[in-house]
Amino acid sequence: MYQERTYRSLIEADDLVTSRVCAGESDLFILANQDVTRSGRGFLLEIRNDLESYINRDPTFLTSRVAHSPLRNAPWIVIRMAEVSSYYNIGPMAAVAGAVADCVGQQLMKSQTDVIIENGGDIFVHTRKPIVFTLYAGENSPFSGKLKFKPALSESSFGVCTSSGTVGHSYSQGRADAVCVVSQTACQADAAATAMGNKVKHKKDIGQVIQEASNNHNILGIIVALEDKLGIWGKVEII
């Protein structure tokens, strides 16, 4: 059953054209300088074919909850997912949404000055335009729809990804309403958000997770929300 992704309205970027690209389980919301539905779908189908063909050769890649080394001649998306997930010793599929967004985004940015791709709450960004994000942490969170932020970065390309133990269907060992991570890529941010989210089981865990994130060179910024408690660190400007 399709569930309307109302949180997509929480990305604010002026003067960009909206496209929606779907294939299989992938449902991409794309903002770019022009409509990219046709080219975006082509890139998405190629990436999904690479990933699905590889999983047919290596089914454990799909199911592993710990680091998994890819077979020889694996496609780029598989190698990247394995690299970022192995850093945290989590399964490679924990980074799949961010990796798909990265791969499609890197293709589209060859023809688009500005590209933003949201894939299940995981976002690839390549733009110099000012972008404001609004945290979504579920209907019961006091911070949902109210906490707005923008990454305070000089880079034009980065990733913003969110993991939750209370919202959505993705697997998490934690109970956080939202763990939102800013990183150099969406793939890195996806893996980091999952790994940090796994550690948040009680409100007292927020401080420890923030401290761990501050010592992680792959994490540029992080927001952690659990019930009425919030932790923030790094290159995120609350507005």
C-alpha positions in Angstrom: 0.0 0.0 0.0 1.4 3.4 -1.0 1.7 5.9 1.8 1.8 9.6 0.9 5.2 11.0 1.7 4.0 14.3 3.3 7.5 15.0 4.7 8.6 15.9 1.2 7.0 19.3 1.7 9.6 19.8 4.5 12.4 20.5 1.9 12.4 24.2 0.9 14.4 25.2 -2.2 13.2 28.1 -4.4 13.1 28.1 -8.2 13.7 24.4 -8.7 11.5 22.1 -10.8 10.0 19.0 -9.2 10.2 15.5 -10.7 9.2 12.2 -9.3 10.9 9.0 -10.5 9.8 5.5 -9.4 11.1 2.0 -10.1 10.4 -1.0 -7.9 10.8 0.0 -4.2 12.6 3.2 -5.2 10.6 6.4 -5.1 12.7 9.5 -5.8 11.6 13.1 -5.3 13.9 15.3 -7.4 14.4 19.0 -7.4 16.5 20.3 -10.4 16.8 23.2 -12.8 14.4 21.4 -15.2 12.2 18.4 -15.4 14.4 15.3 -15.2 11.8 12.5 -15.1 12.9 10.7 -18.2 16.7 10.9 -17.6 16.3 10.3 -13.9 14.3 7.1 -14.5 16.9 5.9 -16.9 19.7 6.3 -14.4 17.6 4.8 -11.6 16.8 1.7 -13.7 20.5 1.2 -14.5 21.5 1.5 -10.9 18.8 -0.9 -9.7 19.8 -3.4 -12.4 23.4 -3.3 -11.2 22.4 -3.8 -7.6 19.8 -6.5 -8.2 22.1 -8.4 -10.6 24.8 -8.4 -7.9 22.4 -9.5 -5.2 21.5 -12.5 -7.3 25.2 -13.5 -7.2 25.7 -12.6 -3.5 22.3 -13.0 -1.6 24.0 -12.4 1.8 24.6 -8.8 0.7 20.9 -8.3 1.0 20.4 -9.9 4.4 23.5 -9.3 6.4 23.2 -7.1 9.5 27.0 -6.8 9.9 29.8 -5.8 7.6 30.0 -7.8 4.4 32.8 -7.8 1.8 31.7 -7.7 -1.8 32.7 -10.2 -4.4 35.2 -9.3 -7.2 33.9 -7.2 -10.0 31.1 -5.7 -7.9 29.4 -2.6 -9.3 30.3 0.8 -7.8 27.2 1.1 -5.8 27.8 -2.2 -4.0 31.4 -1.3 -3.3 30.4 2.0 -1.8 27.7 0.5 0.3 30.1 -2.1 1.6 32.7 0.5 2.4 30.6 2.9 4.4 28.7 0.2 6.3 31.9 -1.7 7.2 33.1 1.4 9.1 30.2 0.9 11.5 29.9 -2.9 11.2 26.3 -2.7 10.0 24.7 -4.4 7.0 25.4 -2.8 3.6 21.7 -2.4 2.9 21.6 0.1 5.7 23.1 2.5 3.2 21.1 1.6 0.1 18.7 4.6 0.0 21.5 7.1 0.3 23.7 5.2 -2.2 20.9 5.2 -4.8 20.3 8.9 -4.3 24.1 9.5 -4.7 24.3 7.5 -7.9 21.4 9.2 -9.6 22.4 12.6 -8.3 26.0 12.2 -9.6 24.6 11.4 -13.1 22.1 14.3 -13.1 24.6 16.9 -11.9 26.4 16.5 -15.2 23.6 18.3 -16.9 22.0 20.2 -13.9 23.6 23.0 -11.9 21.3 22.2 -9.0 20.1 18.7 -8.0 18.4 17.6 -4.8 17.2 14.0 -4.5 15.1 12.6 -1.6 14.8 8.8 -1.3 12.9 7.6 1.7 14.1 10.5 3.9 17.7 10.2 2.7 18.8 13.2 0.6 21.6 13.9 -1.9 22.3 17.6 -2.4 24.3 19.4 -5.1 23.5 23.1 -5.2 24.7 26.5 -4.1 21.1 27.6 -3.5 20.1 28.1 0.1 18.2 25.1 1.3 16.2 24.8 4.6 15.3 21.4 6.0 12.6 20.7 8.5 13.0 17.8 10.9 10.4 15.1 10.7 10.4 12.8 13.8 6.9 11.4 13.6 3.5 12.8 14.5 4.0 12.5 18.2 7.3 14.4 18.4 7.3 18.0 19.7 10.0 18.8 17.2 8.4 17.5 14.0 7.6 20.3 11.6 9.0 22.9 14.0 12.8 22.5 14.0 14.2 24.0 10.8 17.9 23.9 10.0 20.4 24.3 7.2 23.8 22.7 6.8 26.5 25.3 7.5 28.9 24.0 4.8 31.1 25.5 2.1 30.7 22.4 0.0 28.1 22.4 -2.7 27.5 18.6 -2.5 26.6 16.7 0.7 24.1 14.3 2.1 21.4 14.6 4.8 19.9 11.4 6.0 17.5 10.4 8.8 17.0 7.2 10.7 14.2 6.4 13.1 13.2 3.7 15.5 9.6 4.9 15.7 8.8 6.1 12.1 8.8 4.1 8.9 9.6 0.5 8.0 13.4 0.6 8.0 15.1 -1.6 10.7 16.6 0.1 13.7 17.9 -1.3 17.0 17.2 2.0 18.7 14.2 4.0 19.8 15.1 7.5 18.5 12.3 9.4 16.9 14.9 10.8 14.5 18.7 10.8 14.1 19.5 13.2 11.3 23.1 13.2 10.0 24.9 15.5 7.6 27.9 14.0 5.8 30.0 14.4 2.7 27.6 12.0 0.8 24.2 10.6 1.2 25.6 7.1 1.4 27.9 8.0 4.3 25.1 10.0 6.0 22.7 7.0 5.6 25.1 4.5 7.2 26.0 7.0 10.0 22.4 7.8 10.8 21.6 4.1 11.1 24.6 3.3 13.3 24.0 6.3 15.6 20.3 5.6 15.7 21.0 2.0 16.8 22.6 3.4 20.0 19.7 5.6 21.1 17.5 3.4 23.3 16.9 5.9 26.1 17.0 9.7 26.5 20.2 9.3 28.5 21.9 7.9 25.4 21.6 11.1 23.5 24.7 12.8 25.1 26.9 9.8 24.4 25.8 9.6 20.8 26.5 13.3 20.3 29.9 12.8 21.8 30.7 9.9 19.6 29.5 11.7 16.5 31.7 14.7 17.3 34.8 12.4 17.2 33.7 10.9 13.8 35.4 12.5 10.8 32.6 11.2 8.5 29.9 13.1 10.4 29.7 16.8 9.8 26.6 17.4 11.9 23.9 15.5 13.8 20.5 16.1 15.3 19.0 13.5 17.7 15.4 13.6 18.9 13.8 11.2 21.4 10.5 12.2 23.0 11.0 15.6 24.5 14.8 15.6 24.4 17.0 16.9 21.7 20.8 16.8 21.0 22.5 18.9 18.3 26.2 19.0 17.2 28.3 20.2 14.3 27.7 22.1 11.1 23.9 22.5 11.4 22.4 26.0 11.8 19.1 26.0 13.5 16.8 28.8 12.1 
